Amino acid sequence: MSKADKILSKVLGGKSDRNLSFSDLCYLLDKIGFKERVKGDHHIYYNKDTKEIINIQPKGSDAKPYQVKQVRDVILKNNLGVEDA
């Protein structure tokens, strides 16, 4: 199981939204095909195959729990996975 697969299962599991590092969330979004644009501490992710734009910011070194949930919702809605990239 690759690093991206482990992070994806953590995000989809929904039990560790508070314990996910920001760098892991960024790594996952990159691996499932999102492109990144950075403005200050706002990391804006977009994908030509989805309508949603994901805007995330770090909280220290961790991802904000509500933003992990937003990423999970986009992944599930668009049926995205690591192998799609």
C-alpha positions as semicolon CSV with decimal commas, in nm:
position;residue;x (nm);y (nm);z (nm)
1;M;0,000;0,000;0,000
2;S;0,151;0,332;-0,107
3;K;0,173;0,645;0,106
4;A;-0,105;0,809;-0,097
5;D;-0,331;0,504;-0,049
6;K;-0,276;0,516;0,329
7;I;-0,360;0,887;0,343
8;L;-0,666;0,833;0,123
9;S;-0,798;0,558;0,350
10;K;-0,740;0,785;0,651
11;V;-0,936;1,069;0,487
12;L;-1,217;0,843;0,368
13;G;-1,238;0,671;0,708
14;G;-1,335;1,000;0,871
15;K;-1,205;0,907;1,216
16;S;-0,881;1,105;1,209
17;D;-0,981;1,441;1,064
18;R;-0,812;1,615;1,357
19;N;-0,491;1,413;1,326
20;L;-0,402;1,462;0,960
21;S;-0,099;1,670;0,875
22;F;-0,138;1,951;0,625
23;S;0,150;1,820;0,415
24;D;-0,020;1,479;0,390
25;L;-0,344;1,640;0,272
26;C;-0,155;1,841;0,008
27;Y;0,032;1,525;-0,099
28;L;-0,297;1,338;-0,142
29;L;-0,458;1,614;-0,348
30;D;-0,152;1,620;-0,573
31;K;-0,162;1,241;-0,619
32;I;-0,531;1,233;-0,715
33;G;-0,476;1,484;-0,993
34;F;-0,533;1,830;-0,849
35;K;-0,313;2,124;-0,949
36;E;-0,203;2,371;-0,683
37;R;-0,187;2,749;-0,671
38;V;-0,060;2,923;-0,357
39;K;-0,151;3,272;-0,236
40;G;-0,001;3,341;0,104
41;D;-0,095;3,045;0,321
42;H;-0,399;2,960;0,105
43;H;-0,342;2,652;-0,106
44;I;-0,598;2,645;-0,384
45;Y;-0,648;2,314;-0,565
46;Y;-0,835;2,269;-0,890
47;N;-0,893;1,985;-1,132
48;K;-1,017;2,005;-1,489
49;D;-1,248;1,707;-1,430
50;T;-1,429;1,851;-1,128
51;K;-1,628;2,170;-1,072
52;E;-1,513;2,215;-0,714
53;I;-1,219;2,428;-0,611
54;I;-1,057;2,329;-0,282
55;N;-0,911;2,610;-0,070
56;I;-0,717;2,488;0,235
57;Q;-0,494;2,655;0,492
58;P;-0,273;2,497;0,759
59;K;-0,342;2,520;1,130
60;G;0,012;2,491;1,256
61;S;0,137;2,174;1,090
62;D;-0,207;2,009;1,078
63;A;-0,498;2,032;0,838
64;K;-0,819;2,188;0,966
65;P;-1,077;1,915;1,038
66;Y;-1,359;2,083;0,844
67;Q;-1,133;2,113;0,539
68;V;-1,046;1,742;0,557
69;K;-1,422;1,675;0,550
70;Q;-1,461;1,903;0,246
71;V;-1,183;1,713;0,066
72;R;-1,350;1,381;0,156
73;D;-1,683;1,505;0,018
74;V;-1,520;1,612;-0,312
75;I;-1,339;1,277;-0,344
76;L;-1,659;1,080;-0,282
77;K;-1,879;1,301;-0,500
78;N;-1,645;1,273;-0,798
79;N;-1,537;0,913;-0,732
80;L;-1,168;1,007;-0,727
81;G;-0,882;0,782;-0,627
82;V;-0,505;0,766;-0,635
83;E;-0,506;0,548;-0,946
84;D;-0,706;0,815;-1,136
85;A;-0,402;1,042;-1,163
